[in-house]
Amino acid sequence: MLLMAGLLSAQPGITPRPKAEDFPAHQETATMAIGAEFMVHSFGRDAETYVNEEYLTFEVGIYPVKRKPVLISAGQFTLRINGKKDVIHPERASQVASSLQYADWERRAQRDGADGPGTINAPSQSGPRFPGDNGPSRGRLPQPPQLPADSTLTPPEHIAPSVLLKEVALVEGEHKFPTGGYLYFPYHGKIKSIRSLELIYTSEAESTTLRLR
């Protein structure tokens, strides 16, 4: 399932919160402060929000101590659910985006493909829409309204969810300034069955756990 609201933001990436304490869960290590919030299935930026029900998402903020560079990667994070021994590893944003890009197409193909696998049927419209109208040709959609030639208005822009998902992902690399972004963990269970959530950060030098539920 995919939901969307809002318009395109001109700023790439995600602006980190002012401090780690602004997150529901936060910890300090020798090299940084780290904060996290469980976003369930949603990710977004500003007023633009999407939902991807195949993944649990977390907004994370990294705050290096005294601007000393910290090397950050998604692979340093794991997720433990309900105290289980086995942990879940995040998937790369490019992989999540790829699956998201075709998910809606596949669902529409299964729902509307009466003419064979992979077929998407455009809604058929026939008959008059109002007195005196002959109606559009069968199987064709009506033309969208056009702006006047001299209009100074520009149509609103929307960003594709697969594009936004990658833009707001936690940026991997060396950081000396605060940075923020999303992590995506594959999960196909029910949210109501989750009793505890532990987001674990582990590097070669240190480790910490953020308890979010």
Summary of the structure (lengths in Angstrom):
residues: 213
radius of gyration: 22.3
end to end distance: 24.4
largest distance: 76.3
contacts: 540
relative contact order: 0.27
helix: 18%
strand: 30%
